[in-house]
Amino acid sequence: MSPDQQPAKSPKTARGFALYVGIDEATAAANGIDLSKLVEALKNLTSELAPSAETYAAVALAPESAGGRDVDVVRLALQEPSAVSKVRSRDEKSGGVVVDISRKRVLIDDEPAPLTFKEFELLQYLVLHKGQTVSRTDLIAALWRADEEDIPNDRTIDVHVRRLRSKLGRFEDIVRTVRGTGYRYDVHADVLVLFASAPSPDMF
């Protein structure tokens, strides 16, 4: 086939854009604003300027000891494919937390975590609703059937979360408490989420 007969390549088109904002909670507070409110304000501004645009925003968490440039930490936390592939290609153990949705398991520093089925479901629900504050009532409704005998109340949900955190060890902060509201998971540089190739029946 001559060069003139080569099939034309489909033109690339922009599908959206990512905005990196390098700021931590202490710096935001020093500027008189809560970090979550700053994120929400940027989302609201986009909605005002382009009402039909789909927006997604999340805070990228990382331990204070994390090295490297902030932008690289954020790229990994946001699961950018090129950043994730670099981590997976390393010969040494990568450490951190792997939440394997497809195999229903959690690895901590490359070792299986002894989570119960309910503890995994709880973590999975928060991970799948990343960036959202989930109330205790919503957790009960999503993870327990109405006909179950041991349906928890708000206080026992706190017990389940406390046990989950204890098994996450030094990564317990990936499950955050929103005072007076519930719990949330924000994308985190130490957490890699693996999804099944086909949707899982409990993808909520």
C-alpha positions as CSV (number, residue, x, y, z in Angstrom):
1,M,0.0,0.0,0.0
2,S,1.5,3.3,-1.1
3,P,1.7,6.3,1.4
4,D,-1.2,7.9,-0.5
5,Q,-3.4,4.8,0.2
6,Q,-2.7,4.7,3.9
7,P,-5.9,4.9,5.9
8,A,-6.4,8.3,7.5
9,K,-5.9,8.4,11.3
10,S,-8.8,9.5,13.3
11,P,-8.2,13.0,14.6
12,K,-7.8,13.2,18.4
13,T,-10.2,15.3,20.3
14,A,-10.1,16.7,23.8
15,R,-12.4,14.8,26.2
16,G,-11.7,17.0,29.2
17,F,-8.8,18.3,31.2
18,A,-7.2,17.9,34.6
19,L,-6.3,20.8,36.9
20,Y,-3.5,20.2,39.4
21,V,-3.7,22.4,42.5
22,G,-0.7,21.9,44.8
23,I,-2.0,22.9,48.3
24,D,-2.2,21.0,51.6
25,E,-4.8,21.4,54.3
26,A,-2.5,23.5,56.5
27,T,-1.8,26.0,53.6
28,A,-5.5,26.1,52.8
29,A,-6.3,26.9,56.4
30,A,-3.6,29.6,56.5
31,N,-5.5,31.2,53.5
32,G,-8.7,31.1,55.4
33,I,-10.4,28.2,53.5
34,D,-11.1,24.5,54.1
35,L,-9.6,22.3,51.4
36,S,-12.9,20.5,50.7
37,K,-14.6,23.9,50.3
38,L,-11.9,25.0,47.8
39,V,-12.5,21.8,45.8
40,E,-16.2,22.4,45.8
41,A,-15.8,26.0,44.8
42,L,-13.8,25.0,41.7
43,K,-16.4,22.5,40.8
44,N,-19.2,25.1,41.2
45,L,-17.3,27.6,39.0
46,T,-17.0,25.0,36.2
47,S,-20.8,24.3,36.5
48,E,-21.5,28.0,36.2
49,L,-19.3,28.5,33.2
50,A,-20.2,25.2,31.4
51,P,-23.5,23.8,32.9
52,S,-23.4,20.7,30.7
53,A,-19.9,19.7,31.7
54,E,-19.3,16.6,33.8
55,T,-17.1,17.4,36.8
56,Y,-15.2,15.2,39.2
57,A,-12.9,16.4,41.9
58,A,-11.0,14.5,44.7
59,V,-8.4,15.3,47.3
60,A,-5.2,13.3,46.9
61,L,-3.9,12.1,50.2
62,A,-0.3,11.0,50.9
63,P,1.7,10.5,54.1
64,E,3.9,13.4,55.2
65,S,7.0,11.3,54.6
66,A,6.1,10.7,50.9
67,G,9.0,11.7,48.7
68,G,9.1,13.1,45.1
69,R,7.3,16.0,43.6
70,D,3.8,16.8,44.8
71,V,2.5,16.5,41.2
72,D,3.9,13.0,40.9
73,V,2.3,11.9,44.2
74,V,-1.0,13.3,42.9
75,R,-0.7,11.5,39.6
76,L,-0.2,8.2,41.3
77,A,-3.0,8.9,43.8
78,L,-5.4,9.7,41.0
79,Q,-4.5,6.4,39.3
80,E,-3.1,8.0,36.2
81,P,-2.3,5.0,33.9
82,S,1.3,6.0,33.2
83,A,2.0,6.6,36.9
84,V,0.4,3.3,37.9
85,S,2.3,1.4,35.2
86,K,5.6,2.7,36.6
87,V,4.8,1.4,40.0
88,R,3.7,-2.0,38.7
89,S,6.9,-2.4,36.6
90,R,9.2,-2.0,39.6
91,D,11.1,-5.2,40.6
92,E,11.1,-4.4,44.3
93,K,8.0,-4.7,46.4
94,S,5.9,-1.5,46.0
95,G,4.3,-1.7,49.5
96,G,1.2,0.3,50.2
97,V,-2.4,-0.9,50.0
98,V,-4.0,-2.8,47.1
99,V,-7.7,-3.0,47.1
100,D,-8.5,-5.8,44.6
101,I,-12.2,-5.5,43.8
102,S,-12.1,-8.4,41.4
103,R,-10.6,-10.9,43.9
104,K,-12.3,-9.4,47.0
105,R,-9.1,-9.0,48.9
106,V,-6.8,-6.3,50.3
107,L,-3.0,-6.5,50.3
108,I,-1.0,-4.4,52.7
109,D,2.7,-4.2,51.9
110,D,2.2,-7.1,49.6
111,E,0.6,-9.3,52.3
112,P,-3.1,-10.3,52.5
113,A,-5.0,-8.3,55.1
114,P,-7.2,-10.4,57.4
115,L,-10.4,-8.5,56.7
116,T,-13.7,-10.2,57.3
117,F,-16.3,-10.2,54.4
118,K,-18.2,-7.3,56.0
119,E,-15.0,-5.3,56.6
120,F,-14.0,-5.7,52.9
121,E,-17.5,-4.7,51.8
122,L,-17.3,-1.6,54.0
123,L,-13.9,-0.6,52.5
124,Q,-15.1,-1.4,49.0
125,Y,-18.2,0.7,49.4
126,L,-16.2,3.8,50.5
127,V,-13.6,3.2,47.8
128,L,-16.3,3.0,45.1
129,H,-17.8,6.2,46.4
130,K,-14.4,8.0,46.6
131,G,-14.6,11.7,47.4
132,Q,-18.1,11.3,48.9
133,T,-19.0,11.5,52.6
134,V,-21.1,8.4,53.3
135,S,-23.4,8.5,56.3
136,R,-23.7,5.6,58.8
137,T,-27.3,5.2,57.7
138,D,-26.3,4.8,54.1
139,L,-23.7,2.2,55.0
140,I,-26.2,0.2,57.0
141,A,-28.8,0.4,54.1
142,A,-26.2,-0.6,51.5
143,L,-24.4,-3.4,53.3
144,W,-27.0,-5.1,55.4
145,R,-30.3,-6.7,54.2
146,A,-33.5,-5.7,56.0
147,D,-34.1,-9.3,57.1
148,E,-30.7,-9.8,58.7
149,E,-30.8,-10.4,62.5
150,D,-27.6,-8.4,63.3
151,I,-28.3,-5.1,61.6
152,P,-26.1,-2.6,63.3
153,N,-26.9,0.9,64.5
154,D,-24.8,4.0,64.2
155,R,-22.6,3.1,67.1
156,T,-21.9,-0.4,65.9
157,I,-21.0,1.0,62.5
158,D,-18.3,2.9,64.3
159,V,-17.1,-0.3,65.8
160,H,-16.9,-2.0,62.4
161,V,-14.9,1.0,61.1
162,R,-12.6,0.9,64.1
163,R,-11.8,-2.8,63.5
164,L,-11.3,-2.1,59.8
165,R,-8.8,0.6,60.6
166,S,-6.9,-1.5,63.0
167,K,-6.4,-4.1,60.3
168,L,-5.2,-1.4,57.9
169,G,-2.4,-0.6,60.3
170,R,-0.3,2.4,59.3
171,F,-2.7,3.1,56.5
172,E,-5.7,3.5,58.7
173,D,-6.1,7.1,57.7
174,I,-7.4,6.1,54.2
175,V,-10.8,5.8,55.9
176,R,-11.5,9.3,57.2
177,T,-14.1,10.4,59.7
178,V,-16.2,13.4,58.8
179,R,-17.3,14.6,62.2
180,G,-21.0,14.5,62.7
181,T,-21.7,13.0,59.2
182,G,-20.0,9.7,58.5
183,Y,-16.9,8.4,56.6
184,R,-15.2,9.0,53.4
185,Y,-12.3,7.7,51.2
186,D,-10.3,10.1,49.1
187,V,-7.8,8.9,46.5
188,H,-4.5,8.2,48.2
189,A,-1.0,7.9,46.9
190,D,-0.5,4.6,48.9
191,V,-3.6,2.9,47.6
192,L,-4.0,1.1,44.3
193,V,-7.5,0.0,43.3
194,L,-7.8,-3.0,40.9
195,F,-11.1,-3.4,39.1
196,A,-12.5,-6.5,37.4
197,S,-12.6,-6.5,33.6
198,A,-16.4,-6.8,33.9
199,P,-18.6,-5.0,36.4
200,S,-18.9,-6.8,39.7
201,P,-22.5,-7.5,40.8
202,D,-21.9,-5.5,44.0
203,M,-20.5,-2.4,42.4
204,F,-23.2,-0.5,44.3
